[in-house]
Amino acid sequence: MGIDYTELHDPNAEYTMRDLSAETMGVTRERGGGRDVEITDVQTTMVDGNFPWTLVRIYTDAGVVGTGEAYWGAGVPELIERMKPFVVGENPLDIDRLYEHLVQKMSGEGSVEGITVTAIAGIEVALHDLAGKILEVPAYQLLGGKYRDEMRVYCDCHTEAEADPEACADEAERVVEELGYDALKFDLDVPSGLEKDRANRHLRPGEIRHKAEIVEKVTERVKDRADVAFDCHWTFSGGSAKRLASAIEEYDVWWLEDPVPPENLDVQAEVTQSTITPITVGENRYRVTEERRLIEEQAVDIVAPDMPKVGGMRETRKVADVANQYYVPVAMHNVSSPVATMASAHVGAAIPNALAVEYHSYELGWWEELVEEDVIEDGYIQIPEEPGLGVTLDMDAVAEHMVDGETLFDEA
């Protein structure tokens, strides 16, 4: 049986960190216009997709429910349960204050980066859905309005023969012609058969040629019908990354993603500034504080925050604002269910420098069945005008695909 964090939380206790709850801040609960709403419960359940998606539901005394999603990872539901006492009784319209309240309260659990940020983001996304429904506006309106009516989607592609350049080219053509996408991504950290030691991050000349051949075959096959990016998953040394980026400069590469491990910003900047191949980084950075350093030190050509991982919708908006000061576009990494995918699309609609949102589940036949609405059509997401995120969970589909041992939301 899990810990009852409600019993551990004493609302009258004194804390050394800032407490931004309504009680300590003197925030009035009488607002009028149907805005006197109180959070009554927070629940999670995990769905077994191509990743174990953590869905979040926030309930209120007005009968309005908000749905969000946290980035997948062990321990995220437990952290959200830990945070429930800090939001129950609060007004869900105070999204910024509640976000900072959770960051402060969870500082001991590591709210600077990692899964604690992810857990807070899941609540923050649900708050946007909830606030939009209470105020009867779409979520993008809460972020300042929109620049576009639809958000471009790039499809993360895979093949059974992922190291075969021709197979990659065949799949690229199929996804463009049959599925209607005009933006794609393929992996380059695939075995070439020429490796001597995969632990040392060094690419031998034959390995460089193999990866360049994948790039050549794919880009030549689709030509101007699609933009194509290539992902390295933080695999290579600085020197090897520079050689690889140089070797593919002659091809029409949208971007080369995560060529070196994420920890050393100096090496990242050196790689980026060594090549005309656009370099994209960002999914393994947390909050605007970490993403800001990538941008300000010109270590990226395109920044790629993962919205439910970086800290949520407003935090992603903050990243985009910093990037916009450096004329850097934003391509949102995304491995989520339709819920966070749509939330990312709302963010993309609200920022000027959005390129695209990733779609990582095209091989999962039931992905769109998780919600009642259509999400991706012909490689684009139409931004809903319905209140909140504009997607409704299909509870039958959620129940069918839950992780073993999970229970469905208690709608009562």
Secondary structure, DSSP 8 states (H G I E B T S, - for coil): ----HHHH--TT---SS----HHHHT--S---TT----EEEEEEEEEESSSEEEEEEEEETTS-EEEEEE---TTHHHHHHHHHHHHTTS-TT-HHHHHHHHHHHTGGG-TTSTHHHHHHHHHHHHHHHHHHHHHTSBHHHHTT--S-SEEEEEEE---TTTT-HHHHHHHHHHHHHTT--SEEEEE--S--S--S-TTS----HHHHHHHHHHHHHHHHHHGGG-EEEEE-TT-S-HHHHHHHHHHTTTS--SEEE--S-SS-HHHHHHHHHT-SS-EEE-TT--HHHHHHHHHHTT--SEE--BHHHHT-HHHHHHHHHHHHHTT--EEEB----HHHHHHHHHHHHH-TTEEEEEE--TT-TTGGGGBSS--EETTEEE---SSBTS--B-HHHHHHTB-TT-------
